[in-house]
Amino acid sequence: MKNRITELFNIQYPIIQGGMVWCSGWRLASAVSNNGGLGLLGAGSMYPDVLREHIQKMKQATDKPWGVNVPLLYPSIDELMQIIVDEDVKIVFTSAGNPAKWTGFLKDKGITVVHVIANGRFAKKCEEAGVDAIVAEGFEAGGHNGREETTTLTLIPTIRKQTSLPLIAAGGIGTGKGMFAALALGADGIQIGSRFAVTEESSAHSAFKQLVVDTNEGGTLLSLKKLAPVRLIKNAFFEQVHEAEKEGASTLDLQKLLGKGRAKKGMFEGDLVEGELEIGQVASLINEVKTVNQVFTELLAEYQQTKEDITSHQRFNF
């Protein structure tokens, strides 16, 4: 499979692994890269020294292209960016902030820069900032989401009309059929988070992975919209947030309720009651913890079969 995304990153398949907090360590990222995709370290849950350690381990674990995802709201962002430069990281995905702030700095260092957006307003800002590609993330996604609640089905063609930059679709994609649909909508590649979060190589806690497997349709809901919107599995902590939001809690009230380390407690330490459990709607389609290799094999086989079905009109004989 060759297109603008595979050429931009020098990868075999236009499949990017989301840089998820508490899931995307060097084991997951290197496995994705070694299987022909683009693995990303999730710097959002890493102290600077931990990020440096994971970068160095990535260099030992793969000779394929890989990158780092950096949420721009990270408190020690200056230090993270300097480590990325010092360690000669070649690809950086930025998210949760204005692309103009760091793109120029990174591009001056010869780094390929991709920015994640959730609405059309930022497409033009991405072009002006000089990014090399855009990730458009729909409402179905976990992690930091858009307040507009625009679905991937609507967002991708909207962004496609507004920019000629290479476009990566994200949000609700975890199958070969989903991959085919995203490319049909105008994307050049896909970014998968939740499906890779529930793999053997993911650094998430086994209890969290099993809970995702057990989560049915409707088991997640977008939350914390006054702070940074995230999609959460419904648990005791989610219910506390939900009730507070219904009662009109302020941003400060929600910050106090969230506290520190809530996502780590849930996804990394396995506290399924009081932890923050971020995952996308595609959780309801995940029914087993598999290896990254198994995910790639099934994803690509289903994509190819869907493509053949469309071509032969076996299922679309209008």
ABEGO torsion letter per residue (X at the ends): XBBAAAAAAGBABBBBBBBBBGABBAAAAAAAAAAGBBBBBBAAABBAAAAAAAAAAAAAABABBBBBBBBAABAAAAAAAAAAAAAGBABBBBBGEBAAAAAAAAAAAGBBBBBBBABAAAAAAAAAAGBABBBBBBAABBEBBBAAGBBAAAAAAAAAAABABBBBBBEGBABAAAAAAAAAAGBABBBBAAAAABBAABABBAAAAAAAAABBBGABBBBGAABBBBBBBBBAAAAAAAAAAAAGBBAAAAAAAAEBGAAAAAAAAGBAAABBBBBBAAAAABABBBBAAAAAAAAAAAAAAAAAAAAAGAABBX
